[in-house]
Amino acid sequence: MEGYCVKCKSKRDMQSEKKVTMKNGRPATQGICSVCGTKMFKIGK
């Protein structure tokens, strides 16, 4: 899955993707940037 990395300031592929549910019940995906290793977060399926 692709998400926006704040540190690289561009869209990157996520590694170690994990489906999570936010406090308000919306689905989200949490992962790690494949280039710099920063945590990434994408709201939605």
CYANA upper distance limits for C-alpha pairs under 8 A (distance plus 0.5 A):
  1 MET  CA     13 ASP  CA      6.31
  1 MET  CA     14 MET  CA      6.24
  1 MET  CA     17 GLU  CA      8.33
  2 GLU  CA     11 LYS  CA      6.98
  2 GLU  CA     12 ARG  CA      6.05
  2 GLU  CA     13 ASP  CA      4.95
  2 GLU  CA     14 MET  CA      6.37
  3 GLY  CA     11 LYS  CA      5.89
  3 GLY  CA     12 ARG  CA      6.18
  3 GLY  CA     13 ASP  CA      6.83
  3 GLY  CA     14 MET  CA      7.13
  3 GLY  CA     40 MET  CA      7.53
  3 GLY  CA     41 PHE  CA      7.76
  3 GLY  CA     42 LYS  CA      6.62
  4 TYR  CA      9 LYS  CA      7.55
  4 TYR  CA     10 SER  CA      6.19
  4 TYR  CA     11 LYS  CA      4.81
  4 TYR  CA     12 ARG  CA      6.63
  4 TYR  CA     40 MET  CA      7.64
  4 TYR  CA     41 PHE  CA      8.47
  4 TYR  CA     42 LYS  CA      8.25
  5 CYS  CA      9 LYS  CA      6.08
  5 CYS  CA     10 SER  CA      6.25
  5 CYS  CA     11 LYS  CA      6.51
  5 CYS  CA     12 ARG  CA      6.90
  5 CYS  CA     33 CYS  CA      7.14
  5 CYS  CA     38 THR  CA      7.96
  5 CYS  CA     40 MET  CA      6.62
  6 VAL  CA     10 SER  CA      7.77
  6 VAL  CA     40 MET  CA      8.42
  7 LYS  CA     36 CYS  CA      8.29
  7 LYS  CA     38 THR  CA      7.64
  8 CYS  CA     36 CYS  CA      7.89
 12 ARG  CA     33 CYS  CA      7.00
 12 ARG  CA     34 SER  CA      7.41
 12 ARG  CA     35 VAL  CA      8.20
 13 ASP  CA     33 CYS  CA      6.95
 13 ASP  CA     34 SER  CA      6.46
 14 MET  CA     31 GLY  CA      5.93
 14 MET  CA     32 ILE  CA      5.87
 14 MET  CA     33 CYS  CA      5.68
 14 MET  CA     34 SER  CA      6.38
 14 MET  CA     40 MET  CA      7.84
 15 GLN  CA     31 GLY  CA      6.11
 15 GLN  CA     32 ILE  CA      5.58
 15 GLN  CA     33 CYS  CA      6.80
 15 GLN  CA     34 SER  CA      6.38
 16 SER  CA     31 GLY  CA      5.83
 16 SER  CA     32 ILE  CA      6.75
 17 GLU  CA     29 THR  CA      7.00
 17 GLU  CA     30 GLN  CA      6.21
 17 GLU  CA     31 GLY  CA      5.01
 17 GLU  CA     32 ILE  CA      7.85
 18 LYS  CA     29 THR  CA      6.14
 18 LYS  CA     30 GLN  CA      5.76
 18 LYS  CA     31 GLY  CA      6.79
 19 LYS  CA     27 PRO  CA      7.77
 19 LYS  CA     28 ALA  CA      6.52
 19 LYS  CA     29 THR  CA      5.18
 19 LYS  CA     30 GLN  CA      6.97
 20 VAL  CA     27 PRO  CA      6.58
 20 VAL  CA     28 ALA  CA      5.80
 20 VAL  CA     29 THR  CA      6.31
 20 VAL  CA     30 GLN  CA      7.41
 21 THR  CA     25 GLY  CA      6.24
 21 THR  CA     26 ARG  CA      6.24
 21 THR  CA     27 PRO  CA      5.16
 21 THR  CA     28 ALA  CA      6.37
 22 MET  CA     26 ARG  CA      5.97
 22 MET  CA     27 PRO  CA      6.82
 22 MET  CA     28 ALA  CA      7.34
 26 ARG  CA     43 ILE  CA      8.21
 26 ARG  CA     44 GLY  CA      7.55
 27 PRO  CA     43 ILE  CA      7.03
 27 PRO  CA     44 GLY  CA      5.79
 27 PRO  CA     45 LYS  CA      6.60
 28 ALA  CA     41 PHE  CA      7.73
 28 ALA  CA     42 LYS  CA      6.16
 28 ALA  CA     43 ILE  CA      4.82
 28 ALA  CA     44 GLY  CA      5.40
 28 ALA  CA     45 LYS  CA      6.65
 29 THR  CA     41 PHE  CA      6.36
 29 THR  CA     42 LYS  CA      5.68
 29 THR  CA     43 ILE  CA      6.92
 29 THR  CA     44 GLY  CA      7.74
 29 THR  CA     45 LYS  CA      7.72
 30 GLN  CA     39 LYS  CA      7.90
 30 GLN  CA     40 MET  CA      6.32
 30 GLN  CA     41 PHE  CA      5.12
 30 GLN  CA     42 LYS  CA      6.96
 31 GLY  CA     39 LYS  CA      6.35
 31 GLY  CA     40 MET  CA      5.64
 31 GLY  CA     41 PHE  CA      6.92
 32 ILE  CA     37 GLY  CA      6.03
 32 ILE  CA     38 THR  CA      6.11
 32 ILE  CA     39 LYS  CA      5.07
 32 ILE  CA     40 MET  CA      5.94
 33 CYS  CA     37 GLY  CA      5.26
 33 CYS  CA     38 THR  CA      5.83
 33 CYS  CA     39 LYS  CA      6.80
 33 CYS  CA     40 MET  CA      6.82
